[in-house]
Amino acid sequence: MNGQNNEKESILPFGECLNDQETEKIRNNSNLVRFNKREIIFRQNTRTSHIMLVKSGLVKIYKEGRNNKFIVLKIAIPSEYIGMISIFGGSVYQYSASAIVPTDILFIDYMTFTDIVNENGLFAMKLINNLSEFGIYIFDRLMSQSHKQLPGRIADVILYFADTIYKSDIFEFPFTRRELAELAGTTKESFIRTLAEFKNDKIIDLDGSKVKINSMKIIRTLSNLG
């Protein structure tokens, strides 16, 4: 962890549901912390502590399995809470989180946050909706990995970065090929081979980690057909 920053910010997702007093409580009971690239933010099976919000950067959310195997669940972007399912669902984290790039995380005191949730029904409902969206996304990921062929899964990964993370058809993968394979639910070798086929078929341009989608229509078709 690269030190602490005492700057506290009051702007939260759904902050419009908070009154001035609640916003001030958050401001006075939070701390902004910078994490370096690849630094662990929290680890699976450790005790839950604070409410955490991504203020800048990107965060890898992943499940650790046996024999040093991992499943990348999602990438958290700015204005996303991380670890919420574990915070409200048990005493230990059910997955791990690490910084993909230099990342600022706002740590909010758990008791302060839950007091506001208990008192502010509209804010609580927004959080429930947010948690539901996370759960639905994970279900969709499981269905994709269980039922789609490899080209469809690789297309899903490309669309995830293009539509959700970068909102552009030109971007740079922030992951190693192994991590990309973990996100797609396949092996590193299979991911590299399929990505090369996309390049050879002129569906994408690929230069190291830099990607340019030449045919979004084909990528979406591969994703839809699976």
C-alpha positions in Angstrom: 0.0 0.0 0.0 1.5 3.3 -1.0 0.7 5.4 2.0 -2.6 7.2 2.8 -4.2 10.3 1.6 -6.3 12.4 4.1 -8.4 13.9 1.3 -12.0 12.8 1.9 -14.6 13.0 -0.7 -18.3 13.0 -0.1 -19.5 12.1 -3.6 -20.7 8.5 -3.6 -22.8 6.5 -6.0 -26.4 7.3 -5.2 -25.1 10.3 -3.2 -28.1 12.3 -4.3 -30.1 10.1 -1.9 -28.1 11.4 1.1 -28.8 14.5 3.1 -26.1 16.9 4.2 -25.7 15.3 7.6 -25.2 11.8 6.1 -22.8 13.1 3.5 -20.8 14.8 6.3 -20.7 11.6 8.3 -19.3 9.8 5.3 -16.7 12.5 4.8 -15.6 12.4 8.4 -15.3 8.6 8.5 -13.5 7.7 5.3 -10.0 7.7 4.0 -8.6 7.7 0.5 -5.7 5.1 -0.1 -3.6 4.7 -3.2 -2.7 1.2 -4.4 0.1 0.5 -6.8 -0.3 -1.7 -9.9 -1.0 -5.3 -9.0 -1.1 -4.5 -5.3 -3.6 -6.6 -3.3 -6.6 -4.5 -1.9 -8.1 -7.4 0.0 -7.7 -11.2 -0.1 -10.1 -14.0 -0.2 -10.9 -15.6 3.2 -9.6 -12.6 5.2 -12.0 -10.8 7.5 -14.2 -8.1 6.1 -13.6 -4.6 7.4 -14.5 -1.4 5.5 -16.9 -0.4 2.8 -14.6 0.2 -0.3 -15.3 2.4 -3.3 -13.2 2.7 -6.4 -12.4 6.4 -6.9 -9.9 6.0 -9.8 -8.2 3.2 -11.6 -9.3 -0.3 -12.3 -9.7 -3.3 -9.9 -9.5 -7.0 -10.7 -12.1 -9.0 -8.8 -11.1 -12.7 -8.8 -11.8 -16.0 -7.1 -8.8 -18.1 -5.9 -9.0 -21.9 -6.3 -6.8 -24.8 -5.8 -3.4 -25.3 -7.4 -2.8 -21.6 -8.0 -5.8 -21.4 -10.3 -8.0 -18.3 -10.5 -11.3 -17.1 -12.1 -11.5 -13.4 -12.9 -15.1 -12.4 -12.0 -15.1 -8.8 -13.2 -13.3 -5.5 -13.4 -14.4 -2.8 -11.1 -14.3 0.8 -12.5 -14.5 4.2 -10.8 -17.7 4.8 -8.8 -18.1 1.0 -8.1 -18.2 -0.5 -4.6 -16.1 -3.6 -4.2 -16.5 -6.4 -1.6 -20.1 -5.4 -0.8 -21.6 -8.9 -1.1 -19.0 -10.2 1.4 -19.4 -7.2 3.7 -23.2 -7.7 4.0 -23.2 -11.5 3.5 -20.6 -12.8 6.0 -17.5 -12.1 8.0 -14.8 -13.0 5.4 -14.3 -12.0 1.8 -15.4 -14.6 -0.7 -13.0 -13.3 -3.4 -9.9 -11.2 -3.8 -9.3 -7.8 -5.3 -6.1 -6.2 -6.7 -5.2 -3.0 -8.5 -4.8 -3.4 -12.3 -3.3 0.1 -12.6 -2.5 2.7 -9.9 -5.8 2.9 -8.1 -7.4 5.1 -5.4 -9.8 3.3 -3.0 -12.1 5.2 -0.6 -12.3 3.2 2.7 -15.5 4.0 4.6 -16.1 3.0 8.2 -18.5 0.1 8.2 -20.6 1.2 11.2 -21.0 4.7 9.8 -22.2 3.3 6.4 -24.6 0.7 7.8 -26.1 3.3 10.1 -26.9 5.4 7.1 -28.3 2.3 5.2 -30.5 1.5 8.2 -31.9 5.0 8.3 -32.1 5.9 4.6 -34.5 3.6 2.8 -34.0 5.1 -0.7 -30.2 4.8 -0.4 -30.6 1.2 0.8 -32.8 0.3 -2.1 -30.2 1.8 -4.6 -27.5 -0.4 -3.0 -29.8 -3.5 -3.2 -30.3 -2.8 -6.9 -26.5 -2.4 -7.3 -25.8 -5.8 -5.5 -28.5 -7.4 -7.7 -26.8 -6.2 -10.9 -23.6 -7.7 -9.7 -25.3 -11.0 -9.0 -27.0 -11.0 -12.4 -23.7 -10.2 -14.1 -22.0 -13.2 -12.4 -24.9 -15.5 -13.5 -24.5 -14.3 -17.1 -20.8 -15.0 -16.9 -21.4 -18.5 -15.7 -23.9 -19.2 -18.5 -21.5 -17.8 -21.0 -18.6 -20.0 -19.8 -20.9 -23.1 -19.5 -22.7 -22.9 -22.9 -20.7 -20.8 -25.3 -18.0 -22.1 -27.6 -14.5 -20.5 -27.3 -15.0 -17.9 -30.1 -18.1 -16.6 -28.3 -16.3 -16.4 -25.0 -13.4 -14.5 -26.5 -15.8 -12.2 -28.2 -17.5 -11.6 -24.8 -14.1 -10.6 -23.4 -13.4 -8.1 -26.2 -16.9 -6.6 -25.9 -16.5 -6.3 -22.1 -13.5 -4.1 -22.5 -14.9 -2.2 -25.5 -18.4 -1.6 -24.1 -18.1 -1.6 -20.3 -14.5 -0.7 -19.4 -13.2 1.6 -22.1 -16.3 2.5 -24.1 -14.3 2.4 -27.3 -13.5 0.0 -30.1 -9.8 0.9 -29.7 -8.2 0.0 -26.4 -5.3 -1.8 -24.7 -5.8 -5.0 -22.7 -4.7 -4.2 -19.0 -4.2 -7.9 -18.4 -1.6 -10.6 -19.2 -2.7 -13.3 -21.6 -3.1 -15.6 -18.6 -5.5 -13.2 -16.9 -7.5 -12.7 -20.1 -7.8 -16.5 -20.3 -9.0 -16.6 -16.7 -11.6 -14.0 -17.6 -12.8 -16.1 -20.6 -12.7 -19.4 -18.6 -10.2 -21.1 -20.9 -6.5 -21.8 -21.1 -3.8 -19.3 -22.0 -2.9 -21.3 -25.1 -6.5 -21.5 -26.3 -7.1 -17.8 -25.7 -3.9 -16.8 -27.7 -4.9 -19.1 -30.5 -8.4 -17.8 -30.9 -7.3 -14.2 -30.6 -4.8 -14.9 -33.4 -7.6 -16.3 -35.5 -9.6 -13.1 -35.0 -6.6 -11.1 -36.1 -6.0 -13.4 -39.2 -9.6 -13.0 -40.2 -9.3 -9.2 -40.0 -12.0 -9.1 -37.3 -9.5 -7.2 -35.1 -6.1 -5.6 -35.3 -3.8 -6.7 -32.6 -0.4 -5.2 -31.7 0.8 -6.6 -28.4 -1.9 -5.6 -26.0 -3.4 -2.9 -28.2 -6.7 -3.9 -29.9 -8.7 -2.3 -32.6 -12.1 -3.8 -33.5 -12.5 -3.8 -37.3 -15.9 -5.4 -37.3 -18.1 -4.9 -34.2 -20.9 -6.6 -36.1 -18.9 -9.9 -36.3 -17.8 -9.7 -32.7 -21.4 -9.2 -31.5 -22.6 -12.0 -33.8 -20.0 -14.4 -32.3 -21.1 -13.3 -28.8 -24.8 -13.8 -29.5 -24.4 -17.1 -31.3 -22.0 -18.4 -28.8 
